[in-house]
Amino acid sequence: EAQVTQNPRYLITVTGKKLTVTCSQNMNHEYMSWYRQDPGLGLRQIYYSMNVEATDKGDVPEGYKVSRKEKRNFPLILESPSPNQTSLYFCASSYRATDLDTQYFGPGTRLTVL
Amino acid sequence: QKEVEQNSGPLSVPEGAIASLNCTYSDRVSQSFFWYRQYSGKSPELIMSIYSNGDKEDGRFTAQLNKASQYVSLLIRDSQPSDSATYLCAGRNSGTYKYIFGTGTRLKVLA
């Protein structure tokens, strides 16, 4: 089944404790992206990747890191999480990033930073 | 002006009516748009994309793009209670590969 998977789905952590949220897709997509969703602010793009070893900042990259060493995986790293990073996170992928390409979203990761 | 702007709603329509969801965008957004539906607690799923001026129909859904007015809309005909969700309008930032989403419009279809 074609899908985007994220792990963990739920995470409660404490300020400053490094964490990684994994994202994997099995559709051979070149474009992958991370978003956060907050009430009243909608979906905001954190980072995106056009292909392996090609990443770029979205609108809200502060406090996050990403890497794209393999085409299928795009982990999101929070080196020192803070309470303002409490949010619902979505990973998404598409074949490319043209006007014709559909983004497929993962199921989401709900993160709480205490 | 926000790059992609939507009324947050809720928009309430009776079952069987036409629901009209609207989105405006700024000059910084490329003129191709995506409508996503998001049920509470779930991930967004694509309903339609549109990049040409005019209307595009797919079943009960019609997307309309007016580039002169910088306006894109989604019409849902014969609305059903199962259409109750938040609808997100999205475009791509001109000259980049960043996606910009509106804050979403919550639709309630009343049985």
Interface residues (C-beta under 8 A of the other chain):
Chain A: Y31 S33 Y35 G40 L41 G42 L43 R44 Q45 Y48 M50 D56 G58 D59 F90 A97 D99 L100 T102 Q103 Y104 F105 G106 P107 G108
Chain B: S8 S30 S32 F34 K42 S43 P44 E45 L46 S49 Y51 L88 A90 R92 T96 Y97 K98 Y99 I100 F101 G102 T103 G104
